[in-house]
């Protein structure tokens, strides 16, 4: 079985993946409510991706004969705009990248197999941070106070 410290790390990241899942589920609902159709589809896909990440961690834990401990996570998010969602999503993904990267350092000597497992999640987070960074850069090209320009942004980048 895994060391209790390794188990704790994985259960914490499991909670983060479920937090991200509910964040994107709420983002998709918000977008659908205000009729951002492409953003709705995008955030629905992001939510499903986060659910897949959570499942991967659970599968890894059970592979080591451990019962995953799914912590309580926030299930409600409030958004003011599509720009607000993108800013919050970037912060969420960057924070998760930092956590996985720090965990990977801790696991290098503690448990090399889990170090290798976590590498996949570091790679995923690098891609997510890049994607949201691109969105933020694209938002620099539009007047975020102009609804038509935000609609153009949504149609172009989602």
LINTA-V752627 format. One record per helix or strand. SS is the DSSP state (helix for helix, strand for strand). FROM is the first residue (numbers start at 1). TO is the last residue. If there is no record, write none. Layout:
BEGIN
[[SS,FROM,TO] [SS,FROM,TO]]
END
This chain:
BEGIN
[[helix,4,34] [helix,37,63] [helix,82,110] [helix,112,139] [helix,147,157]]
END
